[in-house]
């Protein structure tokens, strides 16, 4: 496991986790940064997902196909685009 103050950097497809916080009086902090290609779009299942439906426009309802809807740049900023 990681020691106090340690960091773990890995591919998001790697199964990972950690044991319980044994400090007793200090919270564990974590920061996740996820990079995806700029051309990523929602799938038809996104509107049914508790995780993803909050990012869809209000006019997309639960059984509607969200394919082709762009990810909102305020939540998913494009940091690099090939020239």
C-alpha positions in Angstrom: 0.0 0.0 0.0 0.9 3.6 -0.1 2.6 5.3 2.8 1.4 8.6 4.2 1.8 11.3 1.6 2.3 8.8 -1.2 0.8 8.9 -4.7 -0.4 6.3 -7.1 -0.6 7.0 -10.9 -2.0 4.3 -13.1 -4.1 3.5 -16.1 -7.8 3.7 -15.3 -8.3 0.2 -16.6 -6.1 -1.2 -13.8 -8.1 -2.7 -11.0 -7.0 -0.7 -7.9 -8.0 0.1 -4.4 -6.7 0.5 -0.9 -7.3 -0.8 2.6 -9.1 1.2 5.3 -7.8 4.4 6.7 -6.0 3.5 9.9 -5.1 7.0 11.0 -8.2 7.3 13.1 -8.4 11.0 13.2 -7.3 12.2 9.7 -9.5 11.8 6.6 -8.1 10.2 3.4 -7.9 12.5 0.4 -8.1 11.5 -3.2 -8.0 13.2 -6.5 -9.0 11.6 -9.8 -8.1 13.0 -13.2 -9.6 11.2 -16.1 -8.6 12.0 -19.7 -10.7 10.9 -22.7 -10.4 11.6 -26.4 -12.0 14.9 -27.5 -14.3 13.0 -29.9 -16.0 11.0 -27.0 -19.8 11.1 -27.1 -22.5 9.8 -24.8 -24.0 6.3 -25.6 -27.7 5.5 -25.7 -27.5 4.1 -22.1 -26.2 7.4 -20.7 -29.8 8.8 -20.1 -30.5 5.8 -17.9 -27.3 6.1 -15.8 -27.3 7.7 -12.4 -23.7 8.8 -13.0 -24.0 10.3 -16.5 -27.6 11.6 -16.8 -26.8 14.7 -14.8 -24.5 15.8 -17.6 -27.1 15.5 -20.3 -29.3 18.4 -21.5 -32.6 18.7 -19.6 -34.6 17.8 -22.7 -33.1 14.3 -22.9 -35.4 12.0 -21.0 -34.7 8.6 -19.5 -35.6 6.4 -22.5 -34.2 8.8 -25.1 -31.0 8.0 -27.1 -28.2 10.4 -26.1 -25.9 9.2 -28.8 -24.1 12.1 -30.4 -24.7 14.5 -27.6 -21.5 16.4 -26.9 -20.1 16.3 -23.3 -20.5 19.7 -21.7 -17.2 21.5 -21.9 -17.7 23.1 -18.5 -17.6 19.7 -16.9 -15.3 18.0 -19.5 -12.9 20.6 -20.8 -10.9 19.7 -23.9 -7.3 20.0 -23.0 -5.8 19.0 -26.3 -7.0 18.5 -29.8 -4.9 17.1 -32.7 -4.1 19.7 -35.3 
